[in-house]
Amino acid sequence: MSLAKRLVNPLVIFFSLIIAVLVEQQKFDGLYLLLGILAFLVTSQVFDGFEFFEERSLRGTGSFTHGRNLLLAWALVLVILAAIGSFSGIVDDYNPRVLLLWSLITPVLLFLGHSLVRTYLEVLRSNGSTVRRSVIVGANELGHKLADRIYQQRSLMTKVEAFFDDRTGERCESELKNVVFGGIDDVANYVAQHEIDLVYITLPILNHPRVIDLVNSLRDTTASIYFVPDVFMFDLVQARLDNVNGIPVISVFETPLTGINAVHKRAFDIVAASLILCAIAPLMLIIAALVKATSKGPVIFKQHRYGVDGEEIMVYKFRSMCVCEDSEVVTQATQNDARVTRIGAILRRTSLDELPQFLNVLQGSMSIVGPRPHAVAHNEHYRKLIHGYMWRHKVKPGITGWAQINGYRGETDTIDKMEGRVIYDIAYLKSWSLWLDLTIIFRTLKLVLKDAQAY
């Protein structure tokens, strides 16, 4: 499985380049070898962020989602390679027909390669000899969740054979009453007699004397032993296992933008913001002139807001009011607000007042997509009222976000509205992907032309 995840995609892309070169009757010389090596290295990083061989790709969401993610990953590889080629000046040394053919045939070959790998994995699973046998000690809610996850992720090649728990009758989870084979004292004999490969312990940590006795009783077997802590008692955001100099730790709440994900996000922001600013520069000059001509005050309104990890940043907007509030008390704009200028009303309704924030994106203080930044005064007020409010600051604030395209754009005049916005912001952290960012951007374009909640 690890080999498939790491090597299939880079190897397919490397050999598809060889095919494109041969079809165009070119010589696979040092330049194309360099391109193939670069593509191999870039692909191994980019494609690792997509779970092409996990359960969601194997069975759950079907070929459409798999193909969509494949095209997105390949497009990211091409963009990165194009940037490297442009900056180094070697892109002109390549035959454009080879590059075009390579970019077209690679997704087809990747899809075929993934299909072969998935078919091979299913053959291995149906064969049975490569499937690892496991038992779960603890017929509780956590044990039930673990068994369900193991069943769903067929690529694990693992089957749960039995449950063990000293609790019986009404004390046992109703779904597991018929599959409990015995008590904790029976585990070691069952593991030895049935050649069990894995033992998952889902007992509460407070029951540690029994857990220690169980582990000691399994020393005479070859089964791998895993303790499964019940982290589901928390509202998990990007939970994962890590280690600190050899000591295992479990992340309960963490930003999704670590490692290569942070690189992907930042590269996307820089490229997209640069292209957008080049396209909208004339429009921004016109808006700036209109703001200056129709009311007194600066063209750009600057306000202190919280950025990633709660650090204060300066956010730019076209001034849409006759006042520039940035103090301990900031009054949100309301419908028919007397402070909003005539040109400001148009800018706010169409979100054109947010355009200078693309400069924030290039600076690195904001992202194109993320939770909207609130005024510092609003943050200090709501962080005391809404549980988990500050979690939304684990990523950079965005020009648009998941909450905004789901009805939470504009004034948040009640605690319920702000709670709803925070719920969507945290949901964004839990399920972040570049494809989600693109979806939010496209839906935002539709929204700004007809949203009645912005004023």
Long-range contacts (C-beta under 8 A, 24 or more apart in sequence): 1-53, 1-121, 1-155, 1-157, 4-53, 4-117, 4-121, 5-48, 5-52, 5-53, 6-44, 6-48, 8-113, 8-114, 8-117, 9-43, 9-44, 9-47, 9-52, 9-73, 9-110, 9-113, 10-39, 10-40, 10-41, 10-43, 10-44, 10-47, 11-40, 12-106, 12-109, 12-110, 12-113, 13-39, 13-40, 13-43, 13-74, 13-77, 13-106, 13-110, 14-39, 14-40, 15-109, 16-102, 16-105, 16-106, 16-109, 16-110, 17-102, 19-105, 19-109, 20-98, 20-99, 20-101, 20-102, 20-105, 21-98, 23-101, 24-95, 24-97, 24-98, 24-101, 26-95, 26-98, 31-90, 31-93, 31-94, 32-94, 32-98, 35-81, 35-94, 38-81, 38-84, 39-77, 39-81, 42-77, 42-80, 42-81, 43-77, 45-260, 45-263, 46-73, 46-76, 46-77, 46-80, 46-260, 46-264, 47-73, 47-77, 48-260, 49-73, 49-260, 49-261, 49-264, 49-433, 49-434, 52-114, 53-114, 53-117, 53-118, 53-121, 53-155, 54-153, 54-155, 55-152, 55-153, 55-154, 55-155, 57-114, 57-118, 58-118, 58-121, 58-122, 58-154, 58-155, 59-154, 60-152, 66-111, 66-114, 67-107, 67-111, 68-435, 69-435, 70-107, 70-110, 70-111, 70-114, 71-107, 72-434, 72-435, 72-438, 74-103, 74-106, 74-107, 74-110, 76-264, 76-434, 78-103, 79-267, 79-271, 80-267, 83-271, 121-154, 121-155, 121-157, 122-154, 124-157, 125-154, 125-157, 130-157, 131-157, 131-158, 131-159, 132-156, 132-157, 132-158, 132-159, 132-197, 132-198, 133-158, 133-159, 133-161, 133-194, 133-195, 133-196, 133-197, 133-198, 134-158, 134-159, 134-160, 134-161, 134-196, 134-197, 134-198, 134-199, 134-200, 135-160, 135-161, 135-162, 135-163, 135-164, 135-181, 135-187, 135-190, 135-191, 135-196, 135-198, 135-199, 135-200, 136-160, 136-162, 136-163, 136-164, 136-200, 136-202, 137-163, 137-164, 137-165, 137-184, 137-187, 137-199, 137-200, 137-201, 137-202, 137-203, 137-214, 138-163, 138-164, 138-165, 138-200, 138-201, 138-202, 138-203, 138-228, 139-163, 139-164, 139-165, 139-167, 139-172, 139-173, 139-176, 139-177, 139-179, 139-180, 140-165, 140-173, 140-202, 140-203, 141-173, 141-232, 142-202, 142-228, 142-230, 142-232, 143-173, 143-176, 143-200, 143-202, 143-228, 144-173, 144-175, 144-176, 145-232, 146-200, 146-202, 146-228, 158-197, 158-198, 161-194, 161-196, 162-190, 164-190, 166-210, 184-210, 184-213, 184-214, 185-217, 187-214, 187-217, 187-218, 188-214, 188-217, 188-218, 188-220, 188-221, 191-218, 191-221, 191-223, 192-220, 192-221, 196-221, 196-223, 197-223, 197-224, 198-223, 198-224, 198-225, 198-226, 199-223, 199-224, 199-225, 199-226, 200-226, 200-228, 201-225, 201-226, 201-227, 201-228, 202-228, 202-230, 204-230, 205-229, 235-388, 235-426, 236-430, 237-391, 237-394, 237-426, 237-429, 237-430, 238-429, 238-430, 253-391, 253-394, 254-394, 255-308, 255-394, 255-395, 255-429, 256-395, 256-429, 256-430, 256-432, 257-395, 257-432, 261-432, 264-434, 265-367, 265-434, 265-437, 266-364, 268-368, 268-434, 268-437, 269-361, 269-367, 269-368, 270-361, 270-362, 272-368, 273-358, 273-361, 273-362, 273-368, 274-362, 276-358, 277-358, 277-359, 277-362, 280-355, 280-358, 283-352, 283-355, 284-355, 284-356, 287-318, 287-347, 287-352, 287-355, 288-318, 290-343, 291-318, 291-319, 291-320, 291-341, 291-343, 291-344, 291-347, 294-341, 294-342, 294-343, 295-319, 295-322, 295-341, 295-343, 295-344, 296-322, 297-322, 297-324, 298-324, 300-356, 302-326, 303-375, 304-375, 304-376, 305-373, 305-374, 305-375, 305-376, 305-379, 305-397, 306-373, 306-374, 306-376, 306-379, 306-393, 306-397, 307-365, 307-366, 307-373, 307-393, 307-396, 307-397, 308-393, 308-394, 308-395, 308-396, 308-397, 309-393, 309-394, 310-390, 310-393, 312-376, 313-360, 313-365, 313-366, 313-373, 313-397, 314-365, 315-357, 315-360, 315-365, 315-366, 315-373, 315-397, 316-356, 316-357, 316-359, 316-360, 317-353, 317-354, 317-356, 317-357, 318-344, 318-347, 318-352, 318-353, 318-355, 318-356, 319-344, 319-353, 320-344, 320-345, 320-347, 320-348, 320-353, 325-375, 326-375, 327-377, 328-377, 329-377, 330-375, 330-377, 330-378, 332-378, 332-411, 332-412, 332-413, 333-410, 333-411, 333-455, 334-411, 334-413, 334-455, 335-411, 335-455, 336-455, 337-455, 340-455, 345-455, 348-454, 348-455, 349-451, 349-454, 349-455, 350-448, 350-449, 350-454, 351-448, 351-454, 354-399, 357-399, 358-399, 361-399, 364-396, 365-396, 366-396, 366-397, 366-398, 366-399, 367-395, 367-396, 367-397, 367-398, 367-399, 368-398, 368-399, 368-400, 368-437, 368-441, 369-398, 369-399, 369-400, 369-401, 369-402, 369-436, 369-437, 369-440, 369-441, 370-395, 370-396, 370-397, 370-398, 370-401, 370-428, 371-395, 371-397, 371-398, 371-401, 371-403, 371-425, 371-428, 372-397, 372-398, 372-400, 372-401, 372-403, 372-404, 372-421, 373-397, 382-415, 382-418, 382-422, 385-415, 385-418, 386-415, 386-418, 386-419, 386-422, 388-422, 388-426, 389-422, 391-422, 391-425, 391-426, 391-429, 392-422, 392-425, 392-426, 392-429, 394-429, 395-428, 395-429, 395-432, 400-440, 400-441, 400-444, 401-425, 401-428, 401-440, 402-427, 402-428, 402-436, 402-440, 403-428, 404-444, 404-447, 405-440, 405-443, 405-444, 405-447, 407-453, 409-447, 409-451, 409-453, 409-454, 410-451, 410-453, 410-454, 410-455, 411-453, 411-455
